Each structure stands twice: as C-alpha cells, then as structure tokens.
Amino acid sequence: MKLTFFGAAGEVTGSQHLIEVGDRRILLDCGLFQGRRAESRAKNEQFHCRPRDLDAVILSHAHIDHCGNLPGLYRSGFRGDVFCTQATADVADLMLTDSARIQAEDAKYLARRLDRGQPAVEPLYTSEDVAGLVGSFQPLSYHQWHELADDVRIRFSDSGHILGSAITELEVEEHGELRRIVYTGDLGRRGLPLLRDPEIVEGCDVLITESTYGNRVHPSPDDLMGELKRIIDEAAIVGGRVVVPAFSLGRTQHLVYFLNELSNRGELSSVPVYVDSPLARRVTRVYRDHKDIMDEDVQELMRKDSDPFGFPELTYIGRQDESIELNGREGAFVVISASGMCEGGRVLHHLKHAVPHVENTIVLIGFQGRHTLGRKIADRQPFLRIYDNEYAMRANVEVLSGLSAHADALDFRWWFEAMHATSSIGQAFIVHGEDDGAQAQAATLNEFCDEPPIIAEPGRTYDV
C-alpha cells in the first residue's frame, strides 16, 4: 500500500491524500489551497494524483479546504464516485456553487486590471463543473459498512467537527491480507454545543490524523459565551461596531447558537446582530434540515425554542445593497460575515470601514492561516492592505479560540488513548498542521503507536 500527500502536508490547507492499494486509487478529500494568490493559484491548477485514473474520492466534510477543488478534479477528467454523508453532500453543493461564483467574479475583476496583451485569468472551474461533480455524490449513512468493491469497504463515524463531518474507516484487501486505515478528516471537540462529540473508532494499521491544534488547549465554550457578552456590552457603551469574520459553514452557526443562548437567558445587550452572508443563510437552512444529527442539548432546546439559529436581535442579510447600508449605519451593532480568514467576501468591506476607528472591535474566532489578512489582524500589524489600499489598524482585536471546532491537545490524547484501548495503532501519519502542532501531535501519538509517527511531507510517497 502506498500513501502520497498532495496537500495539507506541512500546512493547514488543501487537503488531498492518495491511497494506492493494488490497482485501486482512492483520494481522501480534494481541498483548495488558500493563502497568497499566486502561490495558491499555482497549486490549485495542478493535480498530481492523475484524476482520470482515480476510482473514487472519500470526502470527510464540506469545508472548502477539504472539498473546494473537487470540481477542478472533475474538470481534469475524474469521473468516479464521491462518498460522503448526506449532510456533507447537501452542504458541499452550496459551498462549491458559491466557490464557482466567486471565481467567476474574481476573473472578471482581474481582467479589468490586466495590461494589454496579458493572458486572461480563468476560473479554476465553472458552475457546469460543479453540477457534474455534484452528480457523482454517493451519500452514505453513519455507522454502517458499505461495500465499495469486492476488496474495499468503508464506514463513517461522526467526527463532531461540522454538520455531516466524518471519520473514515477504510478496509482494503491486499495480497489476501485485510488492511485497516482510519482518516480523521478534521476531528471535532468534546463538549462543544450543537454537534455531537467525536466518536471513538477501533485501532488500525494506518492512521492519518490532522494536527491543527495539536499543541494547544482551547478555553471552555462557557468562557467564550462570557467573552462574547463582554465584547458586545462594551460596544453598546461606546457605540462601536463589532466585526466577526466567520466561515459561512460551521463557525457562523456555532456563533449564532451561542448568541441565541445569551438572548434566551436575557443576557444579550439590545444591539442589532447581522449575519451578512447569503451563503451562511443557505447553509443555516441545511443545519435546520439536519437537526436530528445534532447533540442532545439541541434536542432539549428545541422543546422550548423551535429555532436554535434565530432570535429577536438577529437579521440575516441577503441583498448586496443591504450589506452596503450597514457600513453607513450609526451606533453599536454586530456583523458576522465571511470569510473566516478575511481573504474575500463581504467581510472585507466591513473591515475597511471598521479598522481605522478605535471604538470598533474585530473578533477572530478561528484559525488564521499564514499570509492571510486574518493572520495579519491577529498579529496586530499597524497597517493592513484591503482592496489595494492601506488602512491604519486602530480597532481593538479580540482572538477567541474557544469557538474552534477542531480538537485540541487534550481532545486528541483522549481520542488516541480510547482508540488504542480497542486495539493497536500501527503507523500514524500526521497532516493538516503547521510545524509546532504537528511536532506536538507526533510526541503525543508516540505513546500509542507501534511505529514512530511520521509528519507527512508534501508530495512524498510512503510505502506502508
């Protein structure tokens, strides 16, 4: 068996891992690289996994760094099935359609800026590619083994990361021997409201695990709710705006859920809250459609509150003119808008109006990749470039990691230990982490694996 890591190796973006067993070629995820425009473009344009020769793709969840280049794979000749949960299929359809729209808009914008004679910048894929790709989705239920072929079967367990996210158990027969592979995708947190905790799976011959926060411990979600209340209370006093860059999928729904809880308790200041993201509004509808796979707290809440994603102070913004009006609004308000790393979308307009003023606050609630505007805000750089203009950074910056949907160091240790208790873990490969997180993850895993854990190198093939 061979494993090759084409993305999310040594970094936290562009997940793409190839498994080759005999004549079978199966790809785990196919995400977009995100970061510096030119560098990301070069990576996203090239596929080294030979798309036409792939038998299938297994999609762990619908975040764009895991699913975002599937239409590009289709455009390059892939015609196999994509296996995922039903909720992931529903959300990925929305995410990929939106991605194609953004790429088309970006291509038009860049075309206006090109010098005469320069080649046009084409989208990585189109809405037609998305439609073709979505037609290959094969939704599978949790907890049941599904035969993909005579010598390959798969089972999904809930990873607790976002709606529909899955831990993949893959069993393949090679030379008459059964080999067992477990891929975490992105592992979720214990005790985070809305979603179920990550499920324990049995040990394996090969483990492929993410390591985003392998070296950190998150604050309690209860602490986060208190911090949100404090920030909004302070904004209400000074009349400032609170801008929260948040991914349309996952982060926004968790944040709205927390604010809904504060509203239900009567602890939310009488400040308007806006979700300014058409995609987030559509994704939230999918969350409402799949409330049955959420945790017990949600089931209990719905006995007295039929909508965990709505409260009197909240408005979902749809039209662009409504979004623009917010930037001229006086007084305190909260706006939640994509993207989470501040690399595109409506949040850029809100940021350029907010960052120069001391009464405003920027709240970062998720991981900020290297070279992104979000990382520069987190580092409190004195000047920020937004839409080719420089803005002095005078707003307050709050970094709240309590809302992260990724497992932290304690969650990983709990999960590895419980997995090891069922049966041994053979060889582990560490992906989806920057160096510090990956190194810490390797040190933790070394206690539970038969072989020293390997931090996967980009483009390298490993014989297992």
Secondary structure, DSSP 8 states (H G I E B T S, - for coil): -EEEEEESSSSSS--EEEEEETTEEEEE------SSHHHHHHHHH---S-GGG--EEE-----HHHHTTHHHHHHTT--SEEEE-HHHHHHHHHHHHHHHHHHHHHHHHHHHH--TT------S--HHHHHHHHTTEEE--BT--EEEETTEEEEEEE-SSSTT-EEEEEEEEETTEEEEEEE-SS---SS-TTS--------EEEEEEE-TBTT-----HHHHHHHHHHHHHHHHHHT-EEEEE--TTTHHHHHHHHHHHHHHHT-S-S--EEEE-HHHHHHHHHHHHTGGGS-HHHHHHTTT-S-TT--TTEEEE-SHHHHHHHTT--S-EEEEES-TTSSSSTHHHHHHHHTT-TT-EEEE-S---TTSHHHHHHTT-SEEEETTEEEE--SEEEE-GGG--S-BHHHHHHHHHHHHHHS-EEEEEEES--HHHHHHHHHHHTTTBSS--EE--TT-EEE-
